[in-house]
Amino acid sequence: MTRAVLTRVIRSLTAILIVITLVFFVTRLTGDPVRAFVPENAPPEIADHYRHLFGLDAPLWQQYLLYLRGLAHGDFGTSYFDADGALHIVVRSIPATLQIAIPAFLVSTAVGLAVGILAAAHSSGHLGRIISSTAIGFAALPNFVIGIILILVLGVKLQWFPTTGNTTAASIVMPTLTMALPPAAILARVTQTSMIEALALPCVAHARAVHVSRRRQILAHALPNAARPILTIVGFDFAYLVAGSSIVEVLFGWPGIGALLVRASQQNDYAVVQCVVVLVTVSVVIVHALTDLSYRLVDPRLRSS
């Protein structure tokens, strides 16, 4: 177990370093941030002054090493536009993202599991086929399409919920549903497939032969054997909901890290873009590492090996 943890930690740190390197050099290809706030007719000396002030006139390799040294000390740089630390700016936006990401994760997990188990229990009937077809449809829809439909129906037509901002408690409903429905549909399909395979195992057949209740056959015998692929999708769902909130936040005017990333990208605000990407990458890597290690808790064969 210790060796597995150490191996996972080394792989995670390597992945984080690769992402840090890629995002550093890719952001430098997007344009000159000085041109975003210095007028075009300004003397070149003014632009040169700001490049020197921000350290943008140094060679790229030197900027990269200085950036890594800053990261080692918890310094993510300073925003070119807000004159504030990039980490401080990003941290201010995290609670807004979690306000919709956590409820969306809980909704998608609960609905996906319940619908998937129900579809597997009625896989040979019309209900199972209807659920399967509906789940495929929702999984294929981009979340911005779902968001636009919800805005038109629930926000404009019925006027049940506000269409933008986070001013009231009701504002959370449509962004949460927009983020939750696609991963819930994917989880339902994976759960259905895994549960159908698990229900055909000898242990479930034995439980059925000794007249164990149908609910106990599903929850106590089939579900644990179907847990590994389900855990994988649940881990990916949480990472997706945290990292993939940009479109939803822009669509609903939600002031989270996704909307912040879009705005910073438009301004070529290197420090903020890099900070958002690095923090999201770290959170995604941690979730995937915990998901990988959780397999050993649900599968005794992995613990013994």
N, C-alpha and C positions, 0 to 999 in steps of 0.2 A: 504493500500500500504506500509506504514512504517513497519507494522508487517511482511509483506511478505519479505521485504528487510532484516530485522533483522534476520528472520528465515533462509533466504538463506545465509547470512553472517556466521551465526553460523555453518550451515551445511558445508559450504565451508572450514572454518577454521578447523573443525573436520577432513574433508577428507585430508587436507594438512598435518595435524599432523600425521594421520595414515600412509600416504605415507612416510613422513620423518622418522618415526620409522621403517617402513619395510625396506626401502632402507639402513638405517644405519646398521641394523643387518644382512641383506642379503649380503651386500658387505663384511662383516667380514667373511663370509663363503666361499668366492671365493679364498682365499689364502693370503699368507704373502707378502705384497708389498716390504719388505726389501730384500727378496730373488730375486727380479727382477733386482736389481742393485749391490748386494753384491755377489762376486764370491763364488762358492760352496766350494772352498778350502780355503776360508778366515777363520781366527780364529773366534770362536763363539763370542768373545768379541766385534768384530766390528759390527756384526749384533745386538747384545744386545745394543750397543751404539746408533745405529740409531733407534731402537725400543723405547728406552728411550727418544731420542731426539724428536720423533714424538708423544710421549705419547701412544704408542701402548702396552706398558707393564702394563698399568693401567687396573683395572677391567673394563669389558664392560659397566656396569651400570655407572661407573664414566666417561668413555669416552663419553657415550651418554648424560649425564647431561652437560658435558663441551661443547659438540657440540650444544646442545640446547641453552646454554648460549651464545655461539658465534653467533648463528643465530639471537638471540634477539638483538645483537649489529651489525648485518650486516656482520659478519665474517663467511665465508663459509670454512675456513681452508686454508692450503697451499698445493700446489701440491708437491708430493714427488720427482718428476722428473724435474720440471721446476723451482723450488725454487721461485715460484710466487704465488700470491693469486689465489685460485680457481675461485673466482668470476671474477677477471680480465681476466683470461684465457678464461672463457666461454663467457664473454661479447665481447671479440675480435672476437669470431666466430659467434655471433648472426647475424651481417649484412649479412654474406654470406648465411646463412640459409634463411633469409627474402628475399634475392634476388630471390630465386626460390619459396619460400612458398607463398609470396603475389601474384606474377603473376599466380601461379598455382591455388590459391584460386579464383582469378578473372576469370580465364579461365574456371575452373570447374563450378563455379556458373553460369556464363553467358551461357555456352554451355548446362549445365544440365537443366536450366530453359527453354531455348529456345526449346531444343529438346523435353523435357517433355511436354510442352504446345502444340507443333506441333503434337506429338503423340496422345495426348488426343483429339485434335481437329479432328484427322482422325482415331479415335480408331476403327471405324467399317470398315476401308478400309485396303488395303495392306500396305500403308505407315506406319500406326500405328503399325501393326504387325512386319514389318521389323525393325522399330526403337526399338521396345520393345525387340526383339530377339538380336539385336546388342548390346543394353545396357546391357542385361543380360550377354552376352559374355565378354564385357569389365569389368564388375563388378566382374566377376569370375576370371579374370586374375590377378595374383600377379604383383605388380608394377615392380619387378626386371625382370620379363619375358618381359613386355612391354619395359623396358629399354634396354634389350639385343637385342630385335627386332629392336628398333630404332637405336641402335649403328650399327648393321649389315647392315641395309638398308640405313639410312640417313648418317651415319658416314663412314662406310667402303665401301659400294657399290657405293653410289652416291657422297660421300665426300662433302656433303653440310655443315655439321657442325663438329666442333672438338668433339672427343669422350671423352675427359677427361680434367679436369682443368677448371679454370674460367678466362683465359687470355684474351678472346675477348668477345664482346657483343653477338656473335653467340653461345657462350658456354652455354648460359642460356636456349636455345630452347629445347634441348632434355631432360634435367632434369625437366624442367617445364611441358612438355607434359607427361613425365613418371609419375609425381606426380598428374597431373590434370585429366587424363583419367579415372581411376577407380572411384574417387568420383563424377566426372561428370556423369558417367553411373548410379551410385546409385541415385544421385539427379534426373536424368531424369526419372527413374522408379518411384520414390516416387512422383514426380511432376505429372507424367502421371496418376497414380492411384488416387491421391488427386483431380486432375482436373476433371477426369471422374465422380467422386462422386459429385463434386461441380456443374458440368454442369447439373446434374439431379435435383438440388434443385429447389423449387418453385420460388425463386426470379429470377433465370435464365430463367425459363419457362415463367414467366410474362414478362421479358425483351424481350424474343423472340416473345411473342404474340403481343406486342406493336411495333414490327418491329425495335427494337434496332439493330444496326449493329453487325455482328458476332464478330468483333474485340472487341467492347465494351462489349458484353456479356462475352467474355473470360477474358479480362483484368480488367474490372470495377466491374463485378458481381461474376464471378467464382473464379478468382485468390485470392481475399481477403478471401473468405471462405475456400480456400485450403492452407492458409498461414501457419497455425500452424505446420503441419508435415514438410512442406518445410523449415521453420525456424529451426526446430530441426536438420534436415540433414545438413543445411548450417553451423550451429554451430559446429556440429560434424566434418564436413569437415575441417573447419579451425583448430580445435584442432588436427585432424589427420595429416594435412599437416605440422604443426609445430612439433608435437611430433613424427611422423612416417617417418622422413626424413633420418634416419640412412642408410638404404639399398641403397637408391638412391644416397646419397652423397658418400658412399663408391664406388658404381658402377661407378660413373662419376668422381671420384677424386675431389669432391667438398669440400672445407675446411670449413664446417659448424659445428654446434653443434652435428649433428648426427654422422659425422665422428670422431669428438672429443670424443664422448661418447664411440664409439667402441674402439678407441685407448686407452682411459683411462681404459676401462674394461679389455683389454688385459694386461695392466700393473698393474692392481689392485691399481690404483691411486684413493683411496677412496674419497678424497676431491673433485676431479673434477667430478667423477661419481655422487656423492651426489648432487653437485651443479647443474649439468645439469638436473637431475631428479627433484629436488625441483623447479627449475625455470620453467621447462616445466609443472610440475604439477600445479603450481600457474597460469600459463597462460591458461591452459586447464580449470581449475576450474572457472577462471574469465569469459572465453568465455561461458561456460555452464550456469553460473549464469546470465550473460547478456541475453543469449538466453531465459532462463526461464522467466526473467522479461519482455522480449520483447513480450511475449504472451499477456500480459495485455494491450499492446499498440495496438495490432491487433484484439483483441477480447474484445468487451465492456462487455460481460457477466462476464469475469474474473475480470474486474475492479470493477463492481458493487458488486461482491461477496467478 
